[in-house]
């Protein structure tokens, strides 16, 4: 191979973005429960759509009502989006992939519905076959891990805790499927999922040792618990990490994060711990759970991945 040929190959590789927009249409809409709606998207180039982790995040661009889909191109799609006139600009929201079928050129996204409280939920409840949106996600042609996923337990983990609200259920569903057949014999896996109602419990494909607890905010007497309340209580009562190496008292910056202004997000550096926790959902609840695990229970802060997917009273920018 000549030097010139090698240089051309390097330039080509540099020109391939790790993430890119995919123009897609709605192929199917399936109501899973009152809360969960699955939308299957199809597009001519979705065979190039990547999927590097079970909790793979993507961005969805939803056109403003009465507006068409912009012709986003390349890695600078966000700059194009920001430069649009706010009066006609649509909305960008973050979701987790539920399934990717490259051969069929299909991607499934499960939406946690909350009526017309936000543009994504409002769009989803009215979605119809043929509607156009843009998915911004991993580019399979990049040839390496495109990032945008956080699940990363130690290979020899013995004690796993997963906790999330309805916004995390699609990611947790994918994680549990990935875990089948991979946990060491005797490893413990506890899963806590908070949803609006008992009718929102979904069938899960999970390892045999998984202890899955669904928490319904709607109580038998008709009253409704606050978002995150049941999740915090369940994790604080759980037996988790009792045999893990105790950590020094943590005074990291997470305790000073203003979750009304900043994103609460940190990925575990899992080396050296037999315990691993993955926590996602409403930022206030996530912060409380993380503080309990690290400061009160002594779990190594490097063994806890926590993601504030949303914040009560605050819209995603």
MARTORNU-384569 format. One record per residue (C-alpha): x, z, y. Coordinates in nm, 2 decimals. Layout:
% MARTORNU-384569
<x:X, z:Z, y:Y> .
...
END
This chain:
% MARTORNU-384569
<x:0.00, z:0.00, y:0.00> .
<x:0.14, z:-0.09, y:0.34> .
<x:0.16, z:0.15, y:0.63> .
<x:-0.09, z:-0.06, y:0.83> .
<x:-0.34, z:-0.04, y:0.54> .
<x:-0.30, z:0.34, y:0.52> .
<x:-0.36, z:0.37, y:0.90> .
<x:-0.68, z:0.17, y:0.88> .
<x:-0.80, z:0.39, y:0.60> .
<x:-0.73, z:0.70, y:0.80> .
<x:-0.92, z:0.55, y:1.10> .
<x:-1.22, z:0.46, y:0.88> .
<x:-1.23, z:0.82, y:0.75> .
<x:-1.21, z:0.96, y:1.10> .
<x:-1.51, z:0.74, y:1.20> .
<x:-1.73, z:0.88, y:0.93> .
<x:-1.92, z:1.18, y:1.08> .
<x:-1.99, z:1.48, y:0.86> .
<x:-2.35, z:1.50, y:1.00> .
<x:-2.56, z:1.21, y:1.11> .
<x:-2.92, z:1.13, y:1.20> .
<x:-3.15, z:0.97, y:0.93> .
<x:-3.47, z:0.80, y:1.04> .
<x:-3.74, z:0.90, y:0.79> .
<x:-4.12, z:0.89, y:0.74> .
<x:-4.35, z:1.13, y:0.57> .
<x:-4.41, z:1.03, y:0.21> .
<x:-4.61, z:1.32, y:0.08> .
<x:-4.77, z:1.65, y:0.21> .
<x:-4.84, z:1.93, y:-0.03> .
<x:-4.99, z:2.27, y:0.06> .
<x:-4.82, z:2.52, y:-0.16> .
<x:-4.98, z:2.83, y:-0.03> .
<x:-5.16, z:2.92, y:0.30> .
<x:-4.82, z:2.98, y:0.45> .
<x:-4.60, z:2.72, y:0.28> .
<x:-4.63, z:2.35, y:0.33> .
<x:-4.40, z:2.10, y:0.15> .
<x:-4.33, z:1.77, y:0.33> .
<x:-4.14, z:1.50, y:0.14> .
<x:-3.95, z:1.25, y:0.36> .
<x:-3.84, z:0.91, y:0.26> .
<x:-3.59, z:0.67, y:0.43> .
<x:-3.39, z:0.36, y:0.34> .
<x:-3.06, z:0.53, y:0.37> .
<x:-3.14, z:0.88, y:0.22> .
<x:-2.93, z:0.79, y:-0.07> .
<x:-2.64, z:0.88, y:0.17> .
<x:-2.79, z:1.22, y:0.25> .
<x:-2.57, z:1.51, y:0.15> .
<x:-2.65, z:1.85, y:0.00> .
<x:-2.35, z:2.08, y:-0.03> .
<x:-2.51, z:2.42, y:-0.07> .
<x:-2.84, z:2.57, y:-0.20> .
<x:-2.92, z:2.70, y:0.15> .
<x:-2.82, z:2.38, y:0.32> .
<x:-2.95, z:2.37, y:0.68> .
<x:-3.06, z:2.05, y:0.86> .
<x:-3.20, z:1.97, y:1.20> .
<x:-3.54, z:1.80, y:1.24> .
<x:-3.62, z:1.60, y:1.56> .
<x:-3.99, z:1.59, y:1.62> .
<x:-4.11, z:1.34, y:1.88> .
<x:-4.32, z:1.47, y:2.17> .
<x:-4.69, z:1.40, y:2.13> .
<x:-4.76, z:1.03, y:2.20> .
<x:-4.39, z:0.94, y:2.20> .
<x:-4.19, z:0.73, y:1.96> .
<x:-3.87, z:0.82, y:1.78> .
<x:-3.55, z:0.76, y:1.98> .
<x:-3.28, z:0.55, y:1.84> .
<x:-3.03, z:0.82, y:1.77> .
<x:-2.69, z:0.70, y:1.65> .
<x:-2.37, z:0.86, y:1.52> .
<x:-2.23, z:1.20, y:1.56> .
<x:-2.32, z:1.22, y:1.93> .
<x:-2.69, z:1.25, y:1.86> .
<x:-2.72, z:1.59, y:2.03> .
<x:-2.57, z:1.46, y:2.35> .
<x:-2.82, z:1.18, y:2.35> .
<x:-3.10, z:1.43, y:2.29> .
<x:-2.99, z:1.66, y:2.57> .
<x:-2.96, z:1.36, y:2.81> .
<x:-3.33, z:1.26, y:2.76> .
<x:-3.58, z:1.33, y:3.02> .
<x:-3.73, z:1.67, y:2.94> .
<x:-4.08, z:1.53, y:3.01> .
<x:-4.06, z:1.29, y:2.72> .
<x:-3.80, z:1.46, y:2.50> .
<x:-3.92, z:1.59, y:2.17> .
<x:-3.81, z:1.91, y:1.98> .
<x:-3.52, z:1.99, y:1.76> .
<x:-3.57, z:2.27, y:1.50> .
<x:-3.36, z:2.40, y:1.21> .
<x:-3.48, z:2.40, y:0.86> .
<x:-3.35, z:2.44, y:0.50> .
<x:-3.35, z:2.16, y:0.25> .
<x:-3.57, z:2.24, y:-0.05> .
<x:-3.46, z:1.94, y:-0.26> .
<x:-3.27, z:1.61, y:-0.23> .
<x:-3.33, z:1.32, y:-0.46> .
<x:-3.08, z:1.05, y:-0.36> .
<x:-3.18, z:0.80, y:-0.62> .
<x:-3.54, z:0.81, y:-0.50> .
<x:-3.43, z:0.84, y:-0.13> .
<x:-3.63, z:1.15, y:-0.08> .
<x:-3.58, z:1.49, y:0.08> .
<x:-3.82, z:1.79, y:0.06> .
<x:-3.85, z:2.04, y:0.33> .
<x:-4.08, z:2.35, y:0.30> .
<x:-4.23, z:2.47, y:0.63> .
<x:-4.34, z:2.83, y:0.68> .
<x:-4.66, z:2.78, y:0.89> .
<x:-4.77, z:2.99, y:1.18> .
<x:-5.04, z:2.78, y:1.33> .
<x:-4.97, z:2.62, y:1.67> .
<x:-4.74, z:2.90, y:1.78> .
<x:-4.44, z:2.66, y:1.77> .
<x:-4.40, z:2.28, y:1.79> .
<x:-4.26, z:2.25, y:1.44> .
<x:-4.55, z:2.44, y:1.28> .
<x:-4.80, z:2.26, y:1.50> .
<x:-4.65, z:1.92, y:1.39> .
<x:-4.64, z:2.02, y:1.02> .
<x:-5.01, z:2.12, y:0.99> .
<x:-5.10, z:1.78, y:1.13> .
<x:-4.84, z:1.57, y:0.94> .
<x:-4.96, z:1.26, y:0.77> .
<x:-4.81, z:1.00, y:0.55> .
<x:-4.62, z:0.75, y:0.76> .
<x:-4.53, z:0.99, y:1.05> .
<x:-4.18, z:0.93, y:1.17> .
<x:-3.91, z:1.20, y:1.25> .
<x:-3.54, z:1.22, y:1.24> .
<x:-3.35, z:1.44, y:1.00> .
<x:-3.00, z:1.53, y:1.11> .
<x:-2.80, z:1.64, y:0.81> .
<x:-2.49, z:1.61, y:0.59> .
<x:-2.35, z:1.26, y:0.54> .
<x:-2.26, z:1.20, y:0.17> .
<x:-2.02, z:0.93, y:0.29> .
<x:-1.80, z:1.19, y:0.46> .
<x:-1.65, z:1.26, y:0.12> .
<x:-1.60, z:1.64, y:0.17> .
<x:-1.80, z:1.96, y:0.23> .
<x:-2.01, z:1.89, y:0.54> .
<x:-2.08, z:2.26, y:0.60> .
<x:-2.41, z:2.41, y:0.72> .
<x:-2.46, z:2.65, y:0.43> .
<x:-2.37, z:3.01, y:0.39> .
<x:-2.42, z:3.11, y:0.02> .
<x:-2.07, z:3.19, y:-0.11> .
<x:-2.05, z:3.49, y:-0.35> .
<x:-1.73, z:3.59, y:-0.53> .
<x:-1.70, z:3.42, y:-0.87> .
<x:-1.69, z:3.76, y:-1.04> .
<x:-1.97, z:3.93, y:-0.84> .
<x:-2.15, z:4.21, y:-1.02> .
<x:-2.41, z:4.32, y:-0.78> .
<x:-2.61, z:4.08, y:-0.57> .
<x:-2.87, z:4.15, y:-0.30> .
<x:-3.08, z:3.87, y:-0.15> .
<x:-3.34, z:3.96, y:0.12> .
<x:-3.55, z:3.74, y:0.36> .
<x:-3.88, z:3.67, y:0.51> .
<x:-4.09, z:3.36, y:0.47> .
<x:-3.85, z:3.15, y:0.68> .
<x:-3.58, z:3.22, y:0.42> .
<x:-3.79, z:3.16, y:0.11> .
<x:-3.70, z:2.79, y:0.08> .
<x:-3.33, z:2.88, y:0.10> .
<x:-3.37, z:3.17, y:-0.15> .
<x:-3.56, z:2.94, y:-0.39> .
<x:-3.26, z:2.70, y:-0.39> .
<x:-3.01, z:2.99, y:-0.43> .
<x:-3.19, z:3.13, y:-0.73> .
<x:-3.20, z:2.79, y:-0.90> .
<x:-2.83, z:2.75, y:-0.84> .
<x:-2.76, z:3.10, y:-0.99> .
<x:-2.91, z:3.03, y:-1.32> .
<x:-2.65, z:3.05, y:-1.59> .
<x:-2.37, z:3.14, y:-1.34> .
<x:-2.39, z:3.52, y:-1.31> .
<x:-2.16, z:3.73, y:-1.53> .
<x:-2.32, z:3.92, y:-1.82> .
<x:-2.44, z:4.26, y:-1.69> .
<x:-2.45, z:4.15, y:-1.33> .
<x:-2.74, z:4.27, y:-1.12> .
<x:-2.95, z:4.05, y:-0.89> .
<x:-3.21, z:4.20, y:-0.66> .
<x:-3.43, z:3.98, y:-0.45> .
<x:-3.67, z:4.10, y:-0.17> .
<x:-3.90, z:3.84, y:-0.01> .
<x:-4.15, z:3.93, y:0.27> .
<x:-4.44, z:3.70, y:0.32> .
<x:-4.77, z:3.71, y:0.52> .
<x:-5.00, z:3.76, y:0.23> .
<x:-5.02, z:3.80, y:-0.15> .
<x:-5.14, z:3.44, y:-0.17> .
<x:-4.81, z:3.32, y:-0.04> .
<x:-4.61, z:3.43, y:-0.35> .
<x:-4.44, z:3.12, y:-0.50> .
<x:-4.33, z:3.05, y:-0.86> .
<x:-3.95, z:3.08, y:-0.87> .
<x:-3.69, z:2.94, y:-1.11> .
<x:-3.44, z:3.23, y:-1.13> .
<x:-3.18, z:3.39, y:-1.36> .
<x:-3.33, z:3.61, y:-1.63> .
<x:-3.17, z:3.92, y:-1.48> .
<x:-3.33, z:3.86, y:-1.14> .
<x:-3.55, z:4.15, y:-1.01> .
<x:-3.77, z:3.97, y:-0.76> .
<x:-4.00, z:4.18, y:-0.53> .
<x:-4.25, z:4.01, y:-0.31> .
<x:-4.37, z:4.21, y:-0.01> .
<x:-4.70, z:4.12, y:0.15> .
<x:-4.74, z:4.22, y:0.52> .
<x:-5.12, z:4.22, y:0.47> .
<x:-5.20, z:4.56, y:0.32> .
<x:-5.50, z:4.62, y:0.09> .
<x:-5.69, z:4.79, y:0.38> .
<x:-5.65, z:4.47, y:0.59> .
<x:-5.39, z:4.61, y:0.83> .
<x:-5.08, z:4.40, y:0.88> .
<x:-4.72, z:4.53, y:0.89> .
<x:-4.48, z:4.42, y:1.16> .
<x:-4.24, z:4.13, y:1.08> .
<x:-3.94, z:4.27, y:0.89> .
<x:-4.08, z:4.62, y:0.85> .
<x:-4.13, z:4.60, y:0.47> .
<x:-3.81, z:4.41, y:0.42> .
<x:-3.60, z:4.68, y:0.59> .
<x:-3.77, z:4.96, y:0.40> .
<x:-3.72, z:4.78, y:0.06> .
<x:-3.35, z:4.72, y:0.12> .
<x:-3.29, z:5.07, y:0.24> .
<x:-3.45, z:5.20, y:-0.08> .
<x:-3.27, z:4.97, y:-0.31> .
<x:-2.99, z:5.06, y:-0.54> .
<x:-2.72, z:4.82, y:-0.43> .
<x:-2.34, z:4.84, y:-0.40> .
<x:-2.31, z:5.19, y:-0.52> .
<x:-2.00, z:5.11, y:-0.72> .
<x:-1.85, z:4.88, y:-0.46> .
<x:-1.53, z:4.97, y:-0.28> .
<x:-1.63, z:5.17, y:0.03> .
<x:-1.55, z:5.02, y:0.36> .
<x:-1.42, z:5.20, y:0.67> .
<x:-1.68, z:5.28, y:0.93> .
<x:-1.76, z:4.95, y:1.09> .
<x:-1.77, z:4.92, y:1.47> .
<x:-1.77, z:4.54, y:1.48> .
<x:-1.92, z:4.33, y:1.75> .
<x:-2.24, z:4.27, y:1.56> .
<x:-2.38, z:4.60, y:1.68> .
<x:-2.34, z:4.49, y:2.04> .
<x:-2.50, z:4.15, y:1.99> .
<x:-2.81, z:4.11, y:2.22> .
<x:-3.04, z:3.94, y:1.97> .
<x:-3.27, z:3.84, y:2.25> .
<x:-3.00, z:3.62, y:2.40> .
<x:-2.75, z:3.55, y:2.12> .
<x:-2.75, z:3.41, y:1.77> .
<x:-2.70, z:3.67, y:1.50> .
<x:-2.50, z:3.50, y:1.23> .
<x:-2.20, z:3.58, y:1.02> .
<x:-2.07, z:3.45, y:0.68> .
<x:-1.92, z:3.68, y:0.43> .
<x:-1.55, z:3.66, y:0.34> .
<x:-1.61, z:3.77, y:-0.01> .
<x:-1.27, z:3.85, y:-0.15> .
<x:-1.22, z:4.20, y:-0.29> .
<x:-1.58, z:4.31, y:-0.34> .
<x:-1.79, z:4.33, y:-0.65> .
<x:-2.10, z:4.34, y:-0.43> .
<x:-2.25, z:4.06, y:-0.22> .
<x:-2.55, z:4.05, y:0.01> .
<x:-2.73, z:3.75, y:0.17> .
<x:-2.98, z:3.84, y:0.44> .
<x:-3.19, z:3.60, y:0.65> .
<x:-3.50, z:3.61, y:0.86> .
<x:-3.62, z:3.77, y:1.18> .
<x:-3.30, z:3.87, y:1.38> .
<x:-3.41, z:4.23, y:1.45> .
<x:-3.48, z:4.31, y:1.08> .
<x:-3.16, z:4.13, y:0.98> .
<x:-2.95, z:4.33, y:1.22> .
<x:-3.11, z:4.66, y:1.10> .
<x:-3.04, z:4.57, y:0.73> .
<x:-2.68, z:4.47, y:0.80> .
<x:-2.62, z:4.79, y:0.99> .
<x:-2.76, z:5.00, y:0.71> .
<x:-2.56, z:4.83, y:0.44> .
<x:-2.23, z:4.85, y:0.62> .
<x:-2.25, z:5.16, y:0.84> .
<x:-2.46, z:5.39, y:0.63> .
<x:-2.39, z:5.27, y:0.27> .
<x:-2.03, z:5.17, y:0.31> .
<x:-2.06, z:4.81, y:0.19> .
<x:-1.76, z:4.60, y:0.29> .
<x:-1.87, z:4.40, y:0.60> .
<x:-1.69, z:4.10, y:0.45> .
<x:-1.94, z:4.11, y:0.16> .
<x:-2.25, z:4.06, y:0.37> .
<x:-2.37, z:3.72, y:0.50> .
<x:-2.65, z:3.76, y:0.75> .
<x:-2.84, z:3.50, y:0.95> .
<x:-3.10, z:3.56, y:1.22> .
<x:-3.32, z:3.25, y:1.16> .
<x:-3.56, z:3.34, y:1.44> .
<x:-3.64, z:3.62, y:1.69> .
<x:-3.98, z:3.76, y:1.77> .
<x:-4.09, z:3.63, y:2.10> .
<x:-3.81, z:3.37, y:2.14> .
<x:-3.83, z:3.00, y:2.08> .
<x:-3.54, z:2.80, y:1.94> .
<x:-3.37, z:2.59, y:2.21> .
END
